């Protein structure tokens, strides 16, 4: 039981630490909120989304869905659109002073959760990585060992997003970090959208 748990933990950690729109959004949320509990809805949304993706990958559901070319194309185009929009939004909301930062942070709860869902679930690159790493890794186990592997992978997501939000809260106190965080997040999202476009053109 220990070996599959460690295996799942290490694989999930290696997958989640890569800089991407989901991580940037959770970090930005932590930086823009005065209390951790205010960023908690986004943290929970990101963690629950990853839990769903990991579970689907282990069960093989994602492989069946993404094997359909039209579904993959639609998912990719939708993900690109959301990332471009989120990047545009973050770029224009990058504040220069504390007051502007706080006003930019005053988003409705519904919109913040939708943003978190979009960067978590509408990113085919992340979905395919989850299938390739977590889903493939789980094939080595059965029964209780597979459960331990899956739980370890899910645990990483919950711990990571909580820590990432807390780190954003700490670094967000620095004016220089807060000034450029929105634009850095926008650049990451636009780069991710371009990568998805490249994969769509040359990967099908």
C-alpha positions as CSV (number, residue, x, y, z in Angstrom):
1,X,0.0,0.0,0.0
2,X,2.9,2.4,0.7
3,X,4.5,2.0,-2.7
4,X,1.4,2.8,-4.8
5,X,0.6,5.8,-2.5
6,X,4.1,7.2,-2.9
7,X,4.0,6.5,-6.6
8,X,0.7,8.4,-7.0
9,X,2.0,11.3,-4.8
10,X,5.2,11.8,-6.8
11,X,3.5,11.5,-10.2
12,X,0.8,14.0,-9.3
13,X,3.3,16.4,-7.7
14,X,5.4,16.4,-10.9
15,X,2.3,17.1,-12.9
16,X,0.9,19.9,-10.9
17,X,4.0,22.0,-10.2
18,X,4.2,23.1,-13.9
19,X,3.3,26.7,-14.3
20,X,-0.1,27.1,-16.0
21,X,-3.3,29.1,-16.1
22,X,-4.8,27.1,-13.2
23,X,-1.9,27.6,-10.9
24,X,-1.6,31.3,-11.8
25,X,-5.3,31.9,-11.1
26,X,-5.2,30.2,-7.7
27,X,-2.0,32.2,-6.8
28,X,-3.6,35.4,-8.0
29,X,-6.7,34.7,-5.9
30,X,-4.6,34.3,-2.8
31,X,-2.7,37.5,-3.6
32,X,-5.8,39.6,-4.1
33,X,-7.8,38.5,-1.0
34,X,-7.4,39.9,2.5
35,X,-8.2,36.6,4.1
36,X,-7.6,33.0,3.1
37,X,-11.2,32.1,3.5
38,X,-12.1,34.6,0.7
39,X,-9.9,32.6,-1.7
40,X,-11.3,29.3,-0.4
41,X,-14.1,28.9,-3.0
42,X,-11.5,29.1,-5.9
43,X,-9.2,26.7,-4.0
44,X,-12.0,24.2,-3.5
45,X,-13.2,24.5,-7.1
46,X,-9.7,23.9,-8.5
47,X,-9.2,20.9,-6.1
48,X,-12.6,19.4,-6.9
49,X,-12.0,19.8,-10.6
50,X,-8.6,18.0,-10.3
51,X,-10.3,15.3,-8.2
52,X,-12.9,14.8,-11.0
53,X,-10.2,14.7,-13.7
54,X,-8.0,12.2,-11.8
55,X,-10.9,10.0,-11.0
56,X,-12.0,10.0,-14.7
57,X,-8.4,9.2,-15.8
58,X,-8.1,6.3,-13.4
59,X,-11.5,4.9,-14.5
60,X,-10.7,5.4,-18.2
61,X,-13.6,7.6,-18.9
62,X,-11.5,10.5,-20.2
63,X,-9.7,8.2,-22.7
64,X,-13.1,7.1,-24.2
65,X,-14.3,10.7,-24.5
66,X,-11.1,12.2,-26.0
67,X,-10.8,9.4,-28.5
68,X,-13.6,11.1,-30.4
69,X,-12.0,13.7,-32.7
70,X,-14.9,16.1,-32.8
71,X,-15.1,16.1,-29.0
72,X,-11.4,16.8,-28.8
73,X,-11.6,19.7,-31.3
74,X,-14.5,21.3,-29.6
75,X,-12.9,21.0,-26.2
76,X,-9.7,22.5,-27.5
77,X,-11.4,25.4,-29.2
78,X,-13.5,26.1,-26.2
79,X,-10.4,26.0,-24.0
80,X,-8.5,28.4,-26.3
81,X,-11.4,30.9,-26.2
82,X,-11.6,30.9,-22.4
83,X,-7.9,31.3,-22.0
84,X,-7.7,34.2,-24.4
85,X,-10.6,35.9,-22.6
86,X,-9.1,35.3,-19.2
87,X,-5.7,36.6,-20.3
88,X,-7.3,39.8,-21.7
89,X,-9.3,40.2,-18.4
90,X,-6.2,39.7,-16.3
91,X,-4.0,42.0,-18.4
92,X,-6.4,44.9,-18.1
93,X,-7.0,44.4,-14.4
94,X,-3.3,44.5,-13.5
95,X,-3.3,47.3,-11.0
96,X,-0.5,49.7,-10.2
97,X,-1.5,50.8,-6.7
98,X,-3.1,49.1,-3.7
99,X,-6.5,50.7,-4.1
100,X,-6.8,49.6,-7.7
101,X,-5.7,46.1,-6.9
102,X,-8.4,45.8,-4.3
103,X,-11.1,47.1,-6.6
104,X,-9.9,44.7,-9.4
105,X,-10.1,41.9,-6.8
106,X,-13.8,42.5,-6.1
107,X,-15.2,40.0,-8.5
108,X,-18.5,38.2,-7.8
109,X,-18.2,34.7,-6.3
110,X,-20.0,33.2,-9.3
111,X,-17.6,34.7,-11.8
112,X,-14.5,33.6,-9.8
113,X,-15.8,30.0,-9.6
114,X,-16.6,30.0,-13.3
115,X,-13.0,31.2,-14.0
116,X,-11.6,28.5,-11.8
117,X,-13.7,25.9,-13.6
118,X,-12.7,27.1,-17.0
119,X,-8.9,27.1,-16.4
120,X,-9.3,23.7,-14.7
121,X,-11.6,21.8,-17.0
122,X,-11.3,23.5,-20.4
123,X,-7.6,22.9,-20.8
124,X,-7.2,19.8,-23.1
125,X,-3.4,19.9,-22.4
126,X,-4.0,19.4,-18.7
127,X,-6.6,16.7,-19.3
128,X,-4.3,14.8,-21.7
129,X,-1.4,15.1,-19.2
130,X,-3.6,13.7,-16.4
131,X,-4.6,10.8,-18.6
132,X,-1.0,10.2,-19.8
133,X,0.6,10.4,-16.3
134,X,-2.0,9.5,-13.7
135,X,-4.2,7.3,-15.8
136,X,-1.3,5.3,-17.2
137,X,0.4,5.1,-13.8
138,X,-2.8,3.6,-12.3
139,X,-2.8,0.7,-14.8
140,X,0.0,-0.9,-12.7
141,X,-2.4,-1.4,-9.7
142,X,-5.6,-3.1,-8.8
143,X,-8.0,-3.1,-5.9
144,X,-6.8,-1.4,-2.7
145,X,-3.5,-0.5,-4.3
146,X,-5.2,1.5,-7.1
147,X,-7.4,3.2,-4.4
148,X,-4.2,4.2,-2.5
149,X,-2.6,5.5,-5.7
150,X,-5.7,7.5,-6.6
151,X,-6.1,9.0,-3.2
152,X,-2.5,10.1,-3.1
153,X,-2.8,11.8,-6.4
154,X,-6.0,13.6,-5.3
155,X,-4.4,14.6,-2.0
156,X,-1.6,16.4,-3.8
157,X,-4.1,18.6,-5.6
158,X,-5.8,19.7,-2.4
159,X,-2.5,20.3,-0.5
160,X,-1.0,22.1,-3.5
161,X,-3.8,24.6,-4.2
162,X,-4.2,25.4,-0.5
163,X,-0.4,26.1,-0.3
164,X,-0.4,28.0,-3.6
165,X,-3.2,30.3,-2.4
166,X,-1.4,30.9,0.9
167,X,1.8,31.7,-1.0
168,X,-0.1,34.2,-3.1
169,X,-1.4,35.8,0.1
170,X,2.2,36.1,1.4
171,X,3.8,37.4,-1.8
172,X,0.8,39.5,-2.6
173,X,1.8,41.9,0.2
174,X,4.7,43.0,-2.0
175,X,3.7,45.9,-4.2
176,X,6.1,44.9,-7.0
177,X,4.7,41.4,-7.1
178,X,1.1,42.6,-7.1
179,X,1.7,45.1,-9.9
180,X,2.9,42.6,-12.4
181,X,1.0,39.5,-11.3
182,X,-2.1,40.1,-13.5
183,X,0.0,40.6,-16.6
184,X,2.2,37.6,-15.9
185,X,-0.9,35.5,-15.5
186,X,-2.3,36.9,-18.8
187,X,1.0,36.0,-20.6
188,X,0.8,32.4,-19.2
189,X,-2.8,32.0,-20.4
190,X,-2.1,33.4,-23.9
191,X,0.9,31.1,-24.2
192,X,-1.2,28.1,-23.1
193,X,-3.9,29.1,-25.8
194,X,-1.2,29.3,-28.5
195,X,0.2,25.9,-27.4
196,X,-3.3,24.4,-27.6
197,X,-3.7,25.9,-31.1
198,X,-0.4,24.3,-32.1
199,X,-1.4,20.9,-30.8
200,X,-4.8,21.2,-32.6
201,X,-3.1,22.0,-35.9
202,X,-0.3,19.5,-35.8
203,X,-1.4,16.9,-33.2
204,X,-4.6,15.6,-34.8
